[in-house]
Amino acid sequence: MGLLGKLLGLDRIVDSPELSAAVERAVELVEPRLKQAGGYPERYREAVARALGYAHKLAGQVPGPVHVSRETYVSDPLVHALFASPDEVHQALCVSQSMRDFRRDHPDAGEVYALLCMRRGTKAMLGIEMDGEILRRDVPQQAVFFTDHTLADPGLTEAEARERIAQGFFDSLVAHVRLRVEARKQKKAELEQERDEVLARLHGAEPGLRRELETRLQHILHRLGQVTELLDLRRYGDDFEAVLMVPERHVYTERAEMVLDGMGLLQEPDASGSTRIEFCDLVGRDRRRWTVAMMYCDRVRDEATMGDRLMLAQRWLGL
């Protein structure tokens, strides 16, 4: 096992039950018939092992755990930056479908670890600023804010949550493979439709137009043959290798450091009363960015009880 394999954790995964299960899962997600196409599972083991090791490494790089609660909203600059208000903290802990499922499956759980995902944005605005003893107005400022708070892959322990996060990253990589195949299937369907339209136009076409349509038809049939050949089940292994052997091209994290004041405004590095905060951005297959962190909450039952009371109050009020 080479250095890269050790860095990605492949020495732990190769020939393990985890790898065998991952190969089966990947094939099921892309095309279950591959199990009868020959070469299964050996054809896919190396690529899946590379992606699985990378997914575990990436899950380990998610920062945290970050203790999220109404109290830490006041005391922790990071939590204060991530949420606009204590009510937003409560909403993230109670409204998320994954958290509702977690509480249903673990009704006695008092704490939880989960992947916290948000969209980060900036907004230009005019505000006020103290310059010595002078109050300046209409000062250009940049506010950093977060929206679309989502919790995913909750677990009773940090290790359990990170394992589930790694599985989510792995599934995202396999989804890239499936999308490559689905794109070819879509292209084949488009070419077949185009072929049928040209064939229909050939009936009764004038000689000049007929030659043009026949040339076009030959071109379509050539492209259709190429796409059909690539859809042979024996070629699917190439798609697995194209994605899973280079997983860092498809799912990765980047760090962004910012200096923020208590209002979430960007400040100069040496500004007093400000905090330097490093955010971790997850970039997935759609190339959109999610700011992510491992969240920890030790007030799950308290937050859930409060959420139930609010829902009951809303029903009584007819909201």
C-alpha positions in Angstrom: 0.0 0.0 0.0 1.6 3.3 -1.1 1.7 6.6 0.7 -1.5 7.9 -1.0 -3.4 4.8 0.0 -2.3 5.2 3.6 -3.3 8.9 3.6 -6.8 8.0 2.3 -7.2 5.2 4.8 -7.2 2.5 2.1 -4.9 0.2 4.1 -7.8 0.0 6.7 -10.5 -0.6 4.1 -9.0 -3.0 1.5 -10.5 -6.5 1.7 -12.7 -5.5 4.6 -16.4 -6.2 5.1 -16.9 -2.4 4.8 -15.5 -2.4 1.3 -17.6 -5.4 0.2 -20.7 -3.6 1.5 -19.7 -0.3 -0.2 -19.1 -2.1 -3.6 -22.6 -3.6 -3.3 -24.1 -0.3 -2.4 -22.4 1.6 -5.2 -23.5 -0.9 -7.8 -27.0 -0.9 -6.5 -27.2 2.9 -6.7 -25.8 3.0 -10.3 -27.1 -0.2 -12.0 -28.0 -3.4 -10.1 -27.6 -5.5 -13.3 -23.8 -5.0 -13.0 -23.8 -7.9 -10.6 -24.6 -10.2 -13.5 -22.4 -8.5 -16.1 -19.1 -10.2 -15.2 -16.2 -8.8 -13.2 -18.3 -8.1 -10.1 -17.2 -7.3 -7.5 -13.4 -7.2 -8.3 -13.9 -4.7 -11.2 -15.1 -2.0 -8.8 -13.1 -2.7 -5.6 -10.1 -0.4 -6.2 -12.2 2.6 -7.2 -14.7 2.1 -4.4 -11.9 1.7 -1.9 -10.3 5.0 -3.0 -13.6 6.8 -2.7 -14.5 5.3 0.6 -11.2 6.2 2.1 -11.5 9.7 0.8 -15.0 10.0 2.2 -13.8 9.0 5.7 -10.9 11.5 5.4 -13.2 14.3 4.4 -15.7 13.5 7.2 -12.8 13.7 9.6 -11.9 17.2 8.3 -15.3 18.7 9.2 -14.6 21.1 12.1 -16.2 20.7 15.4 -18.0 19.6 17.4 -19.5 23.0 17.9 -21.7 23.2 21.0 -25.0 24.7 19.7 -27.6 26.0 22.2 -29.3 29.2 23.2 -26.6 29.7 25.8 -23.6 29.3 23.4 -25.4 31.7 21.0 -24.4 34.4 23.5 -21.0 33.0 24.6 -19.5 31.5 21.4 -18.6 34.0 18.6 -18.9 31.1 16.0 -22.4 30.1 17.0 -23.4 33.8 17.2 -22.1 34.2 13.6 -23.9 31.1 12.3 -27.3 32.0 13.6 -29.3 35.3 13.4 -31.0 34.7 16.8 -31.6 32.1 19.5 -34.9 31.3 17.9 -33.0 30.3 14.7 -30.9 27.9 16.9 -34.1 26.3 18.2 -35.6 26.1 14.7 -32.5 24.3 13.3 -32.7 21.8 16.2 -36.4 21.1 16.0 -37.7 21.7 12.4 -35.1 19.7 10.5 -36.6 16.4 9.2 -33.5 14.5 10.2 -33.8 15.8 13.8 -37.5 14.8 13.9 -36.5 11.3 12.7 -33.7 11.2 15.2 -36.0 12.0 18.1 -38.5 9.5 16.9 -35.9 6.7 16.7 -34.1 7.8 20.0 -36.9 9.3 22.2 -34.7 9.1 25.3 -31.6 10.8 23.8 -30.4 13.8 25.6 -27.7 14.8 23.2 -26.9 14.6 19.5 -24.1 15.1 17.0 -25.0 16.1 13.5 -23.6 17.8 10.3 -24.7 21.4 10.3 -24.9 22.9 6.8 -25.7 26.5 5.8 -25.5 28.9 2.9 -23.1 31.8 3.5 -23.7 35.1 1.9 -22.6 38.7 2.1 -24.6 41.9 1.8 -23.4 45.4 1.1 -25.1 48.0 3.4 -24.6 51.4 4.9 -24.2 51.7 8.6 -22.7 53.7 11.4 -19.2 53.6 12.8 -17.2 55.2 15.6 -14.0 56.9 14.4 -12.4 57.9 17.7 -15.1 60.0 19.4 -16.8 60.8 16.1 -19.9 58.9 14.9 -19.8 58.4 11.2 -23.0 57.6 9.3 -23.6 56.0 5.9 -20.4 54.0 6.1 -20.1 51.2 3.5 -20.1 47.8 5.3 -20.2 44.1 4.4 -22.5 41.9 6.5 -22.0 38.1 6.6 -25.1 36.1 7.1 -26.2 32.4 6.9 -29.4 30.9 5.6 -31.0 27.5 4.9 -29.7 25.9 8.0 -29.9 22.1 7.6 -29.0 19.2 9.9 -28.0 15.9 8.4 -26.6 12.5 9.6 -27.3 12.8 13.3 -25.8 10.3 15.7 -25.7 9.6 19.4 -21.9 10.0 19.4 -19.4 12.0 17.4 -18.0 8.8 15.9 -21.4 7.6 14.8 -22.2 11.0 13.2 -18.9 11.2 11.4 -19.4 7.6 10.1 -22.8 8.6 8.7 -21.3 11.8 7.2 -18.7 9.7 5.5 -21.4 7.5 4.1 -23.2 10.6 2.8 -20.0 11.8 1.1 -19.5 8.4 -0.5 -23.1 8.3 -1.8 -22.5 11.8 -3.3 -19.5 10.5 -5.2 -21.4 7.5 -6.4 -24.2 9.8 -7.6 -21.6 11.4 -9.9 -21.1 8.0 -11.5 -24.9 7.5 -11.9 -25.3 11.0 -13.4 -22.6 10.1 -16.1 -24.6 7.0 -17.0 -28.0 8.9 -16.9 -26.6 11.6 -19.2 -25.7 9.0 -21.8 -29.1 7.4 -21.5 -30.7 10.8 -22.0 -28.5 11.4 -25.0 -29.4 8.0 -26.5 -33.1 8.8 -26.1 -32.6 12.2 -27.8 -30.7 10.7 -30.7 -33.4 8.0 -31.1 -36.1 10.7 -31.3 -34.0 12.7 -33.8 -33.5 9.5 -35.9 -37.2 8.8 -36.0 -38.0 12.3 -37.0 -35.5 12.2 -39.9 -36.9 8.8 -41.0 -40.4 10.2 -41.0 -39.3 13.2 -43.1 -37.5 10.9 -45.6 -40.9 9.5 -46.7 -41.9 11.5 -49.8 -39.0 13.9 -49.5 -37.8 15.6 -52.7 -34.5 14.3 -54.1 -32.4 17.3 -53.0 -33.8 17.2 -49.5 -33.6 13.4 -49.4 -29.8 13.5 -49.9 -29.5 16.1 -47.1 -31.7 14.0 -44.7 -29.8 10.8 -45.6 -26.5 12.5 -44.7 -27.9 13.7 -41.4 -29.4 10.3 -40.7 -25.9 8.6 -41.1 -24.4 11.1 -38.7 -27.2 10.4 -36.2 -26.8 6.7 -36.5 -23.0 7.0 -36.0 -23.4 9.0 -32.8 -26.2 6.6 -31.6 -23.8 3.7 -32.1 -21.1 5.4 -30.1 -23.5 6.1 -27.2 -25.0 2.7 -27.3 -21.6 1.1 -27.1 -20.7 3.2 -24.0 -24.0 2.0 -22.4 -22.8 -1.6 -22.6 -22.7 -2.8 -19.0 -19.1 -3.9 -19.4 -18.1 -0.2 -19.9 -19.6 1.0 -16.6 -16.4 0.2 -14.8 -14.8 3.1 -16.7 -17.3 5.5 -15.2 -16.6 4.2 -11.7 -12.9 4.8 -12.2 -13.4 8.2 -13.9 -15.1 9.5 -10.7 -14.1 7.4 -7.8 -10.4 7.3 -8.5 -10.2 11.1 -8.3 -12.9 11.9 -5.7 -11.2 15.2 -4.8 -12.4 16.6 -8.1 -16.0 16.1 -7.2 -16.5 16.6 -3.5 -14.0 18.7 -1.4 -13.7 21.3 1.3 -12.1 24.7 1.4 -11.4 27.0 4.3 -12.4 30.7 4.5 -11.1 33.0 7.3 -13.0 36.1 8.2 -12.8 38.8 10.9 -16.3 39.6 12.2 -17.7 41.9 14.9 -20.6 41.0 17.1 -23.1 42.2 14.4 -21.6 39.9 11.7 -19.9 42.8 9.9 -16.6 42.2 8.1 -13.7 44.0 9.8 -10.0 44.7 9.3 -7.7 42.0 10.8 -6.6 44.3 13.7 -10.1 45.7 14.5 -10.8 45.8 18.2 -13.9 43.9 19.5 -13.8 41.5 16.5 -13.1 37.8 16.2 -11.2 35.9 13.6 -13.3 32.9 12.5 -12.5 30.1 10.1 -15.4 28.6 8.1 -15.3 25.3 6.3 -17.0 25.2 2.9 -18.2 21.9 1.4 -18.3 22.0 -2.4 -20.3 19.2 -4.0 -21.3 17.9 -7.4 -23.4 21.0 -8.2 -20.4 23.2 -7.3 -22.6 25.1 -4.8 -21.0 25.8 -1.4 -22.3 24.8 2.0 -20.6 26.1 5.1 -20.4 23.0 7.3 -19.5 22.1 10.9 -20.1 19.2 13.3 -22.8 20.3 15.7 -23.3 19.0 19.3 -26.4 19.7 21.4 -27.0 18.4 24.9 -30.5 19.9 25.2 -32.3 17.8 22.6 -35.3 16.9 24.9 -35.6 20.5 26.2 -35.6 21.9 22.7 -38.1 19.2 21.5 -40.4 19.9 24.4 -40.4 23.6 23.6 -41.0 22.9 20.0 -44.0 20.8 20.8 -45.4 23.6 23.0 -45.0 26.1 20.2 -46.7 23.8 17.7 -49.6 23.2 20.1 -50.0 27.0 20.7 -50.1 27.5 16.9 -52.9 25.0 16.5 -54.9 26.6 19.3 -54.4 30.0 17.6 -55.4 28.7 14.2 -52.0 29.6 12.7 
